[in-house]
Amino acid sequence: MTKGEDRLNPESMTTLVEQITKLRSKSVEVILVTSGAVAAGRHVLKNTREGRGIPFKQVLAATGQARLMHAYEQLFDCHKVPVAQALLSRRDLTERLGYLNVRNTLTSLMELGVIPIVNENDVVAVDELSGEIFGDNDNLSAMVANLVDADLLVMLGQVEGLFTADPHLDPNAKLVSVVNQFDGEIEAMAGGSWSNSGQGGMVTKLEAARLATASGVDVVVASGLESDVLFRLTMMEKIGTFFPATGSKVESRKRWMLSGLSTKGRIVVDEGAVRVLKDEKKSLLPAGVILVEGSFSRGDIVAIRDLNGNQIAVGITNYGSDDLDKIKGHQSKEVEKMLGYQLGEEVVHRNNMVSLKS
């Protein structure tokens, strides 16, 4: 909550807290995913934007996190609303048990009337470790929405929503009120970051919206400067850009797979396999596999992509990467002869797969 500055913005935080407490009084359950720890730390230590690498960013986060939570505690205390801090990293959610533990904690807090305040654990997250970080609060918020089976995800920023072009550069840019599918035209509209503060921008908001909508969560991207925006959105007022859910509510195990938190590798498939997976909802067979990327074992979660690199599904593989590399492009009846054993006719069975709608 910095409003684009290198310090916490009390006015923005106060307004946000007032809106959340208003929703809570209407029996709406709310989880707040917030930024601001690094900026708060930078202000406390009177440090400029020039970075000194990941360790110093973690120092800033450690210093600022206490300041951030203290500010929220004071603001919510004015409304007699209890809050709880939840610092998350990808490692916390990678294993199924960790995923369920975090889910149970967040839902239990809400049942007790506590507002969970979620942020990425920048103090322990390391960029150089692959898969260690969420990278921005937009994707983190989508993961949390996926985790707790939320009805609505609202991503607030300094821009009113998705525009046909960067509104800072193009005076003719128009707000897109509804996005029903994620295609090349929509992605092109996001262009660059549209933001100089933090790590997120319109591109990351689209990525987060695609994940959340695929797991059955409606998404709105709107301006945090809009008056009473959260309450008005719950009253179905049209503000910002609305992304309706592209998939129905899916059960917890499939949401976990869909989150991509535990994806170990990638399988590239041919056009025929894409058609079978998307239109016919069938299993993936070895014959449709063209390329195996990354190292994974039987039972791991893999991303399934088309020849253009678009992810079309995720699923639990019956074959490790080494075995799959040997049998790719071959008929299922040839597998036992090639490997000396068969672990199933399918590479990924349809019951262990979740499709991503475009």
Sequence and secondary structure as in RCSB ss.txt:
>XXXX:A:sequence
MTKGEDRLNPESMTTLVEQITKLRSKSVEVILVTSGAVAAGRHVLKNTREGRGIPFKQVLAATGQARLMHAYEQL
FDCHKVPVAQALLSRRDLTERLGYLNVRNTLTSLMELGVIPIVNENDVVAVDELSGEIFGDNDNLSAMVANLVDA
DLLVMLGQVEGLFTADPHLDPNAKLVSVVNQFDGEIEAMAGGSWSNSGQGGMVTKLEAARLATASGVDVVVASGL
ESDVLFRLTMMEKIGTFFPATGSKVESRKRWMLSGLSTKGRIVVDEGAVRVLKDEKKSLLPAGVILVEGSFSRGD
IVAIRDLNGNQIAVGITNYGSDDLDKIKGHQSKEVEKMLGYQLGEEVVHRNNMVSLKS
>XXXX:A:secstr
  TTSSS  HHHHHHHHHHHHHHHHTT    EE   HHHHHHHHTT  S    HHHHHHHHHHHHHHHHHHHHHH
HHTTT  EEEEEE HHHHHSHHHHHHHHHHHHHHHHTT EEEEEE TTT  TTSTT    SHHHHHHHHHHHHT 
SEEEEEESS S BSS TTT TT  B  B  S  HHHHHHH S S SSSS  HHHHHHHHHHHHHTT EEEEEETT
STTHHHHHHTT   SEEE  SS    HHHHHHHHTTTEEEEEEE HHHHHHHHTS   B GGGEEEEES   TT 
EEEEE TTS EEEEEE SS HHHHHHHTTS GGGHHHHHSS S S SB GGGEEE   
